[in-house]
């Protein structure tokens, strides 16, 4: 049985940060350039809000002027957060209950990184309570599936590499990310 995986093991340690007084247009350009959906708004080192692309779009639709606006005028003040020691299954459930695509990972009110839906989906294989394909025989797989033929193990044990997005069987945790053999060798 695999050990439970925590958010700390899969979180992204880099995120786009902004302050309330930052220029909205420049911050939006940064989000586009970095291909990030949100910026964490900080007052010093304390998270005070989130600026999402949806926030910017709603501001523009309401007739706001992005040339004179600041991040603080447009941001959403709530910051969905989670502890780095939270298990992935609990993180997934929390994200679903809050309808959040990502959450801030924080410890003692200090931001450590973010975790996204993709991070959780890409590492679902690690959190699985199934035994590894190497330990399981085709007959055992057949019995578990309750079918008259063996289950294709390559389908059962696949996951998505956080580095390249490839669907693969050879995932392993490396420096907080779940990577395929090719990405771990780089």
GIWOJO-V751514 format. One record per pair of residues at least 12 apart in sequence whose C-alpha atoms are under 8 Angstrom apart, sorted by sequence separation. I is the first residue (numbers start at 0). J is the second residue. If there is no record, write none. Layout:
i:I j:J
i:I j:J
//
This chain:
i:37 j:49
i:38 j:50
i:101 j:113
i:102 j:114
i:137 j:149
i:140 j:152
i:156 j:168
i:157 j:169
i:158 j:170
i:167 j:179
i:37 j:50
i:38 j:51
i:101 j:114
i:102 j:115
i:137 j:150
i:37 j:51
i:101 j:115
i:162 j:176
i:165 j:179
i:15 j:30
i:36 j:51
i:37 j:52
i:58 j:73
i:100 j:115
i:101 j:116
i:137 j:152
i:153 j:168
i:161 j:176
i:162 j:177
i:36 j:52
i:100 j:116
i:161 j:177
i:162 j:178
i:160 j:177
i:161 j:178
i:162 j:179
i:55 j:73
i:160 j:178
i:54 j:73
i:160 j:179
i:163 j:182
i:15 j:35
i:50 j:70
i:54 j:74
i:79 j:99
i:132 j:152
i:162 j:182
i:17 j:38
i:19 j:40
i:54 j:75
i:81 j:102
i:83 j:104
i:15 j:37
i:16 j:38
i:17 j:39
i:18 j:40
i:19 j:41
i:30 j:52
i:79 j:101
i:80 j:102
i:81 j:103
i:82 j:104
i:83 j:105
i:94 j:116
i:15 j:38
i:16 j:39
i:17 j:40
i:18 j:41
i:19 j:42
i:50 j:73
i:51 j:74
i:79 j:102
i:80 j:103
i:81 j:104
i:82 j:105
i:83 j:106
i:14 j:38
i:15 j:39
i:16 j:40
i:17 j:41
i:18 j:42
i:50 j:74
i:51 j:75
i:78 j:102
i:79 j:103
i:80 j:104
i:81 j:105
i:82 j:106
i:132 j:156
i:14 j:39
i:16 j:41
i:27 j:52
i:49 j:74
i:50 j:75
i:78 j:103
i:80 j:105
i:91 j:116
i:131 j:156
i:48 j:74
i:49 j:75
i:48 j:75
i:49 j:76
i:27 j:55
i:48 j:76
i:49 j:77
i:91 j:119
i:47 j:76
i:48 j:77
i:49 j:78
i:40 j:70
i:47 j:77
i:48 j:78
i:47 j:78
i:46 j:78
i:87 j:119
i:124 j:156
i:124 j:157
i:40 j:74
i:124 j:158
i:123 j:158
i:87 j:123
i:122 j:158
i:121 j:158
i:122 j:159
i:88 j:126
i:121 j:159
i:87 j:126
i:120 j:159
i:121 j:160
i:121 j:161
i:24 j:65
i:23 j:65
i:24 j:66
i:23 j:66
i:118 j:161
i:22 j:66
i:23 j:67
i:24 j:68
i:26 j:70
i:22 j:67
i:23 j:68
i:22 j:68
i:23 j:69
i:22 j:69
i:23 j:70
i:21 j:69
i:22 j:70
i:20 j:69
i:21 j:70
i:19 j:69
i:20 j:70
i:21 j:71
i:23 j:73
i:19 j:70
i:20 j:71
i:18 j:70
i:19 j:71
i:17 j:70
i:18 j:71
i:19 j:72
i:122 j:177
i:121 j:177
i:46 j:108
i:45 j:108
i:46 j:109
i:45 j:109
i:46 j:110
i:44 j:109
i:45 j:110
i:44 j:110
i:6 j:82
i:7 j:83
i:6 j:83
i:7 j:84
i:5 j:83
i:6 j:84
i:7 j:85
i:5 j:84
i:6 j:85
i:5 j:85
i:6 j:86
i:5 j:86
i:6 j:87
i:4 j:86
i:5 j:87
i:3 j:86
i:4 j:87
i:3 j:87
i:6 j:90
i:10 j:104
i:7 j:104
i:6 j:104
i:14 j:112
i:12 j:111
i:13 j:112
i:14 j:113
i:12 j:112
i:13 j:113
i:11 j:112
i:12 j:113
i:10 j:112
i:11 j:113
i:10 j:113
i:11 j:114
i:10 j:114
i:9 j:114
i:10 j:115
i:6 j:114
i:10 j:118
i:9 j:118
i:9 j:119
i:9 j:122
i:4 j:125
i:3 j:125
i:4 j:126
i:2 j:125
i:3 j:126
i:1 j:125
i:2 j:126
i:1 j:126
i:1 j:127
i:1 j:128
i:0 j:128
i:1 j:129
i:0 j:129
i:1 j:130
i:0 j:130
i:0 j:131
i:9 j:172
i:8 j:172
i:11 j:175
i:10 j:175
i:11 j:176
i:8 j:174
i:9 j:175
i:10 j:176
i:8 j:175
i:9 j:176
i:7 j:175
i:8 j:176
i:9 j:177
//
